[in-house]
């Protein structure tokens, strides 16, 4: 996050989900393979004081630059050179749109999808 975009001027803002109550949660369905990986990670590293699965070396919020570096490296490993030079999943938000499109095409109604990703 950028200090210019927060109400406090801090790099990270403590807030709940957009357009939801303070104690609301968002259920995010994930494949069983990812559940297994996350459970193994939690068993090995635990969670932060605030419940975060991933945190910085000092236990705080992971900087957005760290996510960017890892995502760019993963993109180079997962995609062909032609795909890397294309706009394919260039931004993290593209993954959300790509998943939504895939689900609409083959699996879900638009209404069901909206409930999942809203």
N, C-alpha and C positions, 0 to 999 in steps of 0.2 A: 504494500500500500504506500501511498505517497502522502507526506505530511500536508500537502496542499488540499487533499481530498477528505481530511478528517475534521470533525468539529473542534477537536482539542488541539490540533497541531502536532499530535504524536504520530509516529510512524505507523502504529497499529491502533485500531479502535476496538474496544470491548463492547460488543453489541450482540443482540440476538439475530435471528433470521429476519430478512426483510419482509415487511407486511405480515408479521405473525406476532403472537403474544410472546412475552419475555421468556416463558418456560416451555414454549412449543419446541418440538423437534421435527426434523425432516427424515422420513424413512427413505433410505436409498438402497434399492435392490442391487446386489452385486452377485457375480457368479460364484459358485462354491469354491472354485480354484483360488479366487481372490480372498475369500473368507479364510481358507487354510493358510495362505501366506500372511495375512494380517494377524491371525491368532498366533502363528509362530513368532512373528515380529514382537507382538505384545508379551509373549512368554519370555522372550530373550531380553527385551529392553524395557518392558513395562510401559506405563503411560505417564505423562506429565501431571503435575499437581492439579492442572485445570482439565485433565482428561484427554489432552491431545495425544494422538498416537505418534506423531512426528513433531520433534522440537529441535531447537538449536543445541549446540554443544553445551551451552550454559543453562539449558532447560526452558528457554524462552520460545517465542514465535520464530519460525523459520523465515528468513528474509526472502522476499519475492525474487531477488536476484539468484538465490540458491535454487529455487524452483525452476527458474528460467534456464540456468546452466544444466541442470539434470534433464529437463524436458528436451532441450536442444540435443544433448548427447543421446538420449533415448530415441529421438526422432531419427538421428543419423544411423543408429543401429537397426531400427525397425523398418526403415523405408529404403527403397532403391535410390540411387543418386538422382534419377529423374524426378522422383517424388519429393526428395529433399529440396530440390531447386524450385519446386512448384509451391503454390499456396496451401497445399494439403496439410491440414492440422498445424498450420504455422503458429496459431495462437491457442492457448488452452481452451478458450471458449468454443473453438471449432470442434473439439471433441464432443461437447454437449450437443451441438447441432447435428453432427454426423450420427451420433447415437440416436437422437430423436428421429432423424430421417429413416434410419435403418429400422427402427421399431415401428414406425408408421407404415412403412412399405410391407413389412412381413408379419408383424405380431400384434400390434395394438391399435385401438381406435385413438383418434386425436384426443378425445376427452380423457381417456385413461392415461395417456402419455402426459397430458397437461398436469394431472394430479401428481404424477411421479416427479416431474422436474420443476414444478413451480415452487 
